Amino acid sequence: MKRWISYSFFLLLIIMGGCSSVQGAVDNTYPLEDIVYDDRENKSEIYRASNQTVDTVADQIMDTNEPMYEASKNGRHLMIYDDLLVQVFEDPKDANDSLVEMSGEEFVRNNYSTAFFSDYGIAREAEEEFDMDFESRGGGFIYTGYILGGGYVKNSGKLPTLRYSSDSPGGIRGGGPGTGK
């Protein structure tokens, strides 16, 4: 019953709000949880779907806005829309909630690797949709989403950059000489 009410509410918001895009549908349905910026000030927005499973949330989004490409693996759903990557995954700190991450084309192009999409069988599709060219891309940190190893990605607060929270395994935090504690 709770799932049906949530799904009905989601569809009602879409219809009443006149949202034709997945961005608007998610924005009108789920509260914004966080924003991750890269060093070029591109952003990825994270929304919280309280008390909803990953499959339920992914199905709601796909039922309302059919993706160009979709794949899922290990409890994570990826949906590729025109110039937008949507991921739905379980919150590692609250198994009752799901997180929805929406990353724009520039964020995806600058931070993701085709190897990430290859794990889901949609590398070629991602390369084409997001105009990705990893032949000229150097090494370094490769973003795979808001969660990794049980922690969240954090921003430094001053200059927008990617970094992991200290409670995540590996504790990737960024910085350099003269920064930090």
C-alpha positions as a LaTeX table, in Angstrom:
\begin{tabular}{lrrr}
\hline
Residue & $x$ (\AA) & $y$ (\AA) & $z$ (\AA) \\
\hline
Met1 & 0.00 & 0.00 & 0.00 \\
Lys2 & 2.79 & 2.42 & 0.94 \\
Arg3 & 4.53 & 1.72 & $-2.39$ \\
Trp4 & 1.33 & 2.37 & $-4.35$ \\
Ile5 & 0.75 & 5.70 & $-2.57$ \\
Ser6 & 4.33 & 6.78 & $-3.23$ \\
Tyr7 & 4.08 & 5.81 & $-6.90$ \\
Ser8 & 0.72 & 7.58 & $-7.29$ \\
Phe9 & 2.11 & 10.70 & $-5.65$ \\
Phe10 & 5.10 & 10.63 & $-8.02$ \\
Leu11 & 2.85 & 10.41 & $-11.10$ \\
Leu12 & 0.50 & 13.08 & $-9.78$ \\
Leu13 & 3.37 & 15.52 & $-9.29$ \\
Ile14 & 4.57 & 14.90 & $-12.82$ \\
Ile15 & 1.13 & 15.47 & $-14.32$ \\
Met16 & 0.30 & 18.54 & $-12.21$ \\
Gly17 & 3.73 & 20.10 & $-12.61$ \\
Gly18 & 3.76 & 19.64 & $-16.35$ \\
Cys19 & 7.27 & 18.24 & $-16.13$ \\
Ser20 & 8.36 & 16.63 & $-19.34$ \\
Ser21 & 11.93 & 16.03 & $-18.31$ \\
Val22 & 13.43 & 13.56 & $-15.90$ \\
Gln23 & 15.25 & 16.44 & $-14.20$ \\
Gly24 & 11.99 & 18.19 & $-13.37$ \\
Ala25 & 10.27 & 14.95 & $-12.37$ \\
Val26 & 12.96 & 14.02 & $-9.87$ \\
Asp27 & 13.33 & 17.59 & $-8.63$ \\
Asn28 & 9.59 & 17.82 & $-7.94$ \\
Thr29 & 9.36 & 14.41 & $-6.26$ \\
Tyr30 & 12.41 & 14.00 & $-4.04$ \\
Pro31 & 14.18 & 16.46 & $-1.74$ \\
Leu32 & 17.63 & 17.61 & $-2.79$ \\
Glu33 & 20.20 & 15.97 & $-0.49$ \\
Asp34 & 23.53 & 17.26 & $-1.76$ \\
Ile35 & 25.39 & 18.69 & $-4.74$ \\
Val36 & 28.81 & 17.49 & $-5.86$ \\
Tyr37 & 30.94 & 19.89 & $-7.91$ \\
Asp38 & 33.97 & 19.09 & $-9.98$ \\
Asp39 & 36.94 & 21.40 & $-10.47$ \\
Arg40 & 35.23 & 22.99 & $-13.49$ \\
Glu41 & 32.14 & 23.84 & $-11.43$ \\
Asn42 & 29.98 & 21.23 & $-13.17$ \\
Lys43 & 27.59 & 19.60 & $-10.76$ \\
Ser44 & 25.91 & 16.35 & $-9.93$ \\
Glu45 & 22.75 & 16.56 & $-7.81$ \\
Ile46 & 21.77 & 13.96 & $-5.24$ \\
Tyr47 & 18.17 & 13.44 & $-4.09$ \\
Arg48 & 16.80 & 11.27 & $-1.27$ \\
Ala49 & 13.94 & 8.82 & $-1.80$ \\
Ser50 & 12.97 & 8.05 & 1.80 \\
Asn51 & 11.67 & 4.59 & 2.61 \\
Gln52 & 11.79 & 3.45 & $-1.03$ \\
Thr53 & 13.77 & 0.64 & $-2.60$ \\
Val54 & 16.17 & 1.14 & $-5.47$ \\
Asp55 & 13.98 & $-0.89$ & $-7.82$ \\
Thr56 & 10.84 & 1.06 & $-6.90$ \\
Val57 & 12.50 & 4.44 & $-7.46$ \\
Ala58 & 14.16 & 3.37 & $-10.72$ \\
Asp59 & 10.87 & 1.96 & $-12.01$ \\
Gln60 & 9.03 & 5.18 & $-11.13$ \\
Ile61 & 11.58 & 7.29 & $-12.97$ \\
Met62 & 11.64 & 5.01 & $-16.03$ \\
Asp63 & 7.84 & 4.73 & $-16.14$ \\
Thr64 & 7.54 & 8.50 & $-16.25$ \\
Asn65 & 10.53 & 9.24 & $-18.49$ \\
Glu66 & 11.80 & 6.40 & $-20.63$ \\
Pro67 & 15.59 & 6.46 & $-20.80$ \\
Met68 & 17.56 & 6.13 & $-24.01$ \\
Tyr69 & 19.62 & 3.39 & $-22.32$ \\
Glu70 & 19.26 & 1.58 & $-19.00$ \\
Ala71 & 21.34 & $-0.95$ & $-17.13$ \\
Ser72 & 21.51 & $-2.32$ & $-13.61$ \\
Lys73 & 23.99 & $-4.32$ & $-11.60$ \\
Asn74 & 24.57 & $-5.02$ & $-7.91$ \\
Gly75 & 21.60 & $-2.96$ & $-6.77$ \\
Arg76 & 22.51 & 0.14 & $-8.81$ \\
His77 & 20.47 & 1.38 & $-11.76$ \\
Leu78 & 21.94 & 3.59 & $-14.49$ \\
Met79 & 19.72 & 5.46 & $-16.90$ \\
Ile80 & 21.03 & 7.55 & $-19.77$ \\
Tyr81 & 18.83 & 10.37 & $-20.97$ \\
Asp82 & 19.60 & 13.13 & $-23.44$ \\
Asp83 & 22.64 & 14.86 & $-21.83$ \\
Leu84 & 21.90 & 13.40 & $-18.39$ \\
Leu85 & 23.02 & 10.36 & $-16.38$ \\
Val86 & 20.68 & 9.20 & $-13.62$ \\
Gln87 & 21.85 & 6.66 & $-11.04$ \\
Val88 & 19.71 & 5.13 & $-8.32$ \\
Phe89 & 21.40 & 3.28 & $-5.47$ \\
Glu90 & 20.84 & 2.33 & $-1.85$ \\
Asp91 & 22.01 & 4.80 & 0.77 \\
Pro92 & 24.93 & 3.03 & 2.50 \\
Lys93 & 24.08 & 4.78 & 5.77 \\
Asp94 & 20.33 & 4.11 & 5.70 \\
Ala95 & 19.25 & 0.92 & 3.93 \\
Asn96 & 15.61 & 2.10 & 3.99 \\
Asp97 & 16.38 & 4.97 & 1.62 \\
Ser98 & 17.53 & 5.22 & $-1.96$ \\
Leu99 & 19.58 & 8.01 & $-3.47$ \\
Val100 & 19.03 & 9.42 & $-6.94$ \\
Glu101 & 22.02 & 11.11 & $-8.58$ \\
Met102 & 21.65 & 13.24 & $-11.68$ \\
Ser103 & 24.82 & 14.24 & $-13.52$ \\
Gly104 & 24.85 & 16.53 & $-16.53$ \\
Glu105 & 26.80 & 15.89 & $-19.72$ \\
Glu106 & 29.85 & 17.98 & $-18.77$ \\
Phe107 & 30.10 & 16.38 & $-15.32$ \\
Val108 & 29.94 & 12.90 & $-16.86$ \\
Arg109 & 32.41 & 13.73 & $-19.62$ \\
Asn110 & 34.95 & 15.19 & $-17.19$ \\
Asn111 & 34.68 & 12.71 & $-14.31$ \\
Tyr112 & 33.51 & 9.26 & $-15.44$ \\
Ser113 & 35.45 & 6.54 & $-17.22$ \\
Thr114 & 34.19 & 4.29 & $-19.97$ \\
Ala115 & 35.35 & 1.41 & $-17.75$ \\
Phe116 & 32.57 & 2.32 & $-15.30$ \\
Phe117 & 29.94 & 2.12 & $-18.05$ \\
Ser118 & 31.56 & $-1.00$ & $-19.48$ \\
Asp119 & 30.80 & $-2.82$ & $-16.23$ \\
Tyr120 & 27.12 & $-2.20$ & $-17.03$ \\
Gly121 & 27.42 & $-3.07$ & $-20.73$ \\
Ile122 & 26.67 & 0.46 & $-21.97$ \\
Ala123 & 30.14 & 1.95 & $-22.59$ \\
Arg124 & 29.59 & 2.67 & $-26.28$ \\
Glu125 & 26.23 & 4.26 & $-25.59$ \\
Ala126 & 27.69 & 6.49 & $-22.86$ \\
Glu127 & 30.60 & 7.51 & $-25.09$ \\
Glu128 & 28.21 & 8.51 & $-27.85$ \\
Glu129 & 25.64 & 10.28 & $-25.67$ \\
Phe130 & 28.14 & 12.20 & $-23.54$ \\
Asp131 & 30.73 & 12.73 & $-26.28$ \\
Met132 & 33.36 & 11.05 & $-24.12$ \\
Asp133 & 36.92 & 10.74 & $-25.34$ \\
Phe134 & 39.15 & 8.90 & $-22.92$ \\
Glu135 & 42.03 & 8.45 & $-25.35$ \\
Ser136 & 43.33 & 11.90 & $-24.42$ \\
Arg137 & 42.30 & 11.75 & $-20.77$ \\
Gly138 & 45.04 & 11.29 & $-18.20$ \\
Gly139 & 44.90 & 9.15 & $-15.08$ \\
Gly140 & 43.79 & 10.25 & $-11.66$ \\
Phe141 & 40.55 & 9.97 & $-9.77$ \\
Ile142 & 37.64 & 8.44 & $-11.68$ \\
Tyr143 & 34.20 & 9.27 & $-10.29$ \\
Thr144 & 31.69 & 6.41 & $-10.05$ \\
Gly145 & 28.89 & 8.08 & $-8.14$ \\
Tyr146 & 28.05 & 9.74 & $-4.84$ \\
Ile147 & 28.80 & 6.62 & $-2.81$ \\
Leu148 & 31.86 & 4.42 & $-2.71$ \\
Gly149 & 32.97 & 2.08 & 0.02 \\
Gly150 & 30.21 & 3.09 & 2.42 \\
Gly151 & 30.89 & 6.85 & 2.37 \\
Tyr152 & 29.72 & 9.94 & 0.54 \\
Val153 & 31.64 & 12.26 & $-1.76$ \\
Lys154 & 32.20 & 15.65 & $-0.10$ \\
Asn155 & 33.09 & 19.08 & $-1.45$ \\
Ser156 & 35.88 & 21.11 & 0.03 \\
Gly157 & 33.57 & 24.04 & 0.67 \\
Lys158 & 35.72 & 26.70 & $-1.01$ \\
Leu159 & 36.74 & 25.73 & $-4.51$ \\
Pro160 & 34.33 & 23.10 & $-5.81$ \\
Thr161 & 36.18 & 19.79 & $-6.06$ \\
Leu162 & 35.50 & 16.11 & $-5.57$ \\
Arg163 & 36.65 & 14.41 & $-2.39$ \\
Tyr164 & 35.52 & 11.57 & $-0.16$ \\
Ser165 & 34.42 & 11.90 & 3.42 \\
Ser166 & 36.96 & 10.74 & 5.97 \\
Asp167 & 34.69 & 7.93 & 7.11 \\
Ser168 & 34.96 & 6.19 & 3.75 \\
Pro169 & 37.53 & 3.43 & 3.36 \\
Gly170 & 40.61 & 4.93 & 1.78 \\
Gly171 & 39.66 & 8.38 & 3.08 \\
Ile172 & 40.37 & 10.18 & $-0.20$ \\
Arg173 & 40.15 & 13.86 & 0.68 \\
Gly174 & 42.23 & 15.92 & $-1.74$ \\
Gly175 & 44.09 & 19.01 & $-0.63$ \\
Gly176 & 47.84 & 19.36 & $-0.82$ \\
Pro177 & 50.67 & 21.34 & 0.78 \\
Gly178 & 49.35 & 24.03 & 3.09 \\
Thr179 & 45.78 & 22.66 & 3.20 \\
Gly180 & 43.99 & 20.55 & 5.73 \\
Lys181 & 44.48 & 20.17 & 9.44 \\
\hline
\end{tabular}
